[in-house]
Structures are given as C-alpha cells and as structure tokens.
Amino acid sequence: MEGITGIAFFAGLAVIGLAIAAFGSATGQARAAAAALDAIWRQPEAAGRIQTVLILSLAFLESLTLFTFALAFLFAGRVAG
C-alpha cells in the first residue's frame, strides 16, 4: 500500500473541518435559541421582534453549514475524479 497522497490528506482535513463546522453551527443555533427564549421570557411584548431576529440569525448559521457541506463535496469530487 502506498502512502497517502497530498490531495487525499487535504480531503481528510476537509472532512475534519466539515465536522467542526457542523458542531459549531449546532452549538451556535442552540445558544441563539436559548438566548431568544430567555429574552422572550423576560420581555414577552417583544416576542415578535425577537423571533424575527432569531430566524434571521439561524438562517445565517445554517447557510454557513451548507456552504461547508458544498465545499466538502467539491473536494471529495476532486479526490475521486
């Protein structure tokens, strides 16, 4: 068996980066939701504005994860092909 090529090593690092990004995104979403629930509990009359900001924030966090997935598939395609 030959050693690991440079591009295969880079693809492995991309997979590790993907896992870190997914974990970070999930952690960020959980913290944002907890903060929004706490804010709504303290100030119920602002629930509509808080919910709007929460949904926008969650969309940005999720887009980061989706871009990371897209890059991982791009790198996987370069290694396979």
N, C-alpha and C positions, 0 to 999 in steps of 0.2 A: 504494500500500500504506500502510495506517495504521500508526501507532506501536504499540508493544507495550502492551497494557492492563496494569493493575496486577495483576490476578489471573493473567494469563499469566506475568508476570515472577515472581510468587510461586511459581507452579508450576515454573518453571525453577529457582528456588532450591531448591525441594523435591527436584528431581531431583539437583541437585548434592549436597544433603545426604544423599540416599539413597546416592550413590556413596561419599561419605566414610564413612558408617556401615558400608557393606558392606566397604570396605577396612579400616576399624578393627576390625571384627569378625573378619575373616580374619586380620589381624595378631595380634589377641589370642588367637585359637584356636591359631595356630601357636606363639606364645610359651608358652601354657599346656601344650601337648603337649610341647614341648621341655623345659620345666621338670619335667614329670611323668616323662619318660623319664630325665632326669638324676637325679631323686630315686630312681627305681626302680633305676637303675644303682648308686647309692651305697648304697642300703638295700633289697635285694631282699625281705627279710622283711616289709616294709611295703607291698608292691605292691598288695595288695587295698584297703587304706585309701586309698592314693594314687589308685588307679584310680577309686574311688567319688567322691572329691573332684573329680577331673578331669572325670568325666562330668557331675557337677552344675554345675561351672563352665562347661563347654562348652554345656550346656543354657541357662544364663542368657545367655551371649554370643549364642547363636543366637536366643533369644527377642527380644533387642534388635534384631537384624537383621529378624526377621519383623514386629515392630511398626513398624519403619521402612518396610518394604515396604507394609504395610497403610495407613499414613498417606500414602504416595506415591500409592497407587491411589485413596484417598479424595480427595486434592487433584486428581488427574487427572480424576476423575469430576465434580468441581465445575467444572473448566475446560471440559470437553467438554459438559456439560449445562446 
